[in-house]
């Protein structure tokens, strides 16, 4: 799976989470930092989005691996997608 496809899935899962929570849905780009830029986005919502991504990609994603010792507020969609892409490559090798 290509990185751009994973980015689209991450963005789609973020939008779905915001819709379910009733939060406003801003334009989400690869540069968006969910923990900083999205209203009401906290650690619980991060886990909800990761579970949704896992279901769409059919793979297990540990929050520790995805955020790589970084603060959630500092991680952009593109970084999340790159990390997931790397995890998926490792699983397939």
C-alpha positions in Angstrom: 0.0 0.0 0.0 1.3 3.4 -0.9 2.0 6.2 1.6 -0.6 8.5 -0.1 -3.3 5.8 0.4 -2.4 5.5 4.1 -2.5 9.3 4.5 -6.0 9.3 3.0 -7.1 6.6 5.4 -5.7 8.5 8.4 -7.6 11.6 7.3 -10.8 9.6 6.6 -10.6 8.1 10.1 -10.1 11.5 11.7 -13.1 12.9 9.8 -15.2 10.0 10.9 -14.2 10.4 14.5 -15.0 14.1 14.4 -18.4 13.4 12.8 -19.3 10.9 15.5 -18.3 13.3 18.3 -20.3 16.2 16.8 -17.1 18.4 16.5 -16.7 20.8 13.6 -14.7 19.2 10.7 -11.9 21.5 9.5 -9.9 20.9 6.3 -7.5 18.1 7.4 -4.2 17.9 5.4 -1.0 15.9 5.8 0.3 18.8 7.9 -2.6 18.7 10.4 -1.5 17.8 13.9 -4.6 16.1 15.4 -3.6 16.6 19.0 -3.1 20.3 18.4 -5.2 21.3 15.5 -8.5 19.3 16.0 -11.0 20.4 18.6 -11.4 18.0 21.5 -8.8 15.6 20.3 -7.2 13.7 23.2 -5.6 10.4 24.0 -8.9 8.5 24.0 -9.8 9.9 20.6 -6.4 9.0 19.4 -7.0 5.4 20.4 -10.4 5.4 18.7 -8.9 6.6 15.5 -6.0 4.1 15.7 -8.6 1.3 16.1 -10.5 2.5 13.1 -7.2 2.7 11.0 -6.3 -0.9 12.2 -9.7 -2.1 11.0 -9.3 -0.4 7.6 -5.7 -1.6 7.1 -6.2 -5.0 8.8 -3.1 -4.6 11.0 -2.2 -4.0 14.6 -0.9 -0.5 15.5 0.6 0.1 18.9 0.2 3.7 20.0 3.8 3.5 21.3 5.1 2.6 17.9 2.9 5.1 16.0 4.0 8.0 18.2 7.6 6.9 18.7 8.1 8.7 22.1 6.8 12.0 20.7 4.1 14.1 22.2 0.7 13.4 20.5 0.3 17.2 20.0 3.5 17.3 17.9 2.7 14.5 15.4 1.2 15.4 12.0 -1.0 13.2 9.8 2.0 12.7 7.4 4.1 11.5 10.3 1.4 9.1 11.4 1.0 7.8 7.9 4.8 7.3 7.4 5.1 5.4 10.6 2.1 3.1 9.7 3.6 2.6 6.3 6.9 1.5 7.9 5.1 -0.8 10.3 3.1 -2.4 7.5 6.4 -2.9 5.5 8.0 -4.6 8.5 4.9 -6.9 8.9 5.0 -7.9 5.3 8.7 -8.7 5.2 
